[in-house]
Amino acid sequence: MNCEEQLRLWVSGEPMHNDEGDECTPDLACCRGKKVMAPESERQAFLDAYLAGDRPTCKTLISKFLTAILSVDFPDLDIQVNGFEWGKDADQ
């Protein structure tokens, strides 16, 4: 499967690891499970940015996804990745 196919599946709620290119979905939900899956609106925003070649928006969203993943792994810590705060004291 190519990246666009993988992203379209992810947006539709089916996170699939791309074994052909050994690529995870941007929020790692394909390997970490749906508990870390980004909201559908953010998945769609990532797909739209990817298709438009908008790398800054893709990077911003990936930072947000990584912050969310870390907050699942370390719920008692206040975590910030490139300006996105999550954790026990952050507004979610």
Helices and strands as residue ranges (DSSP letters): H 3-11, H 29-32, G 34-36, H 40-52, H 55-73, E 79-81, E 84-86
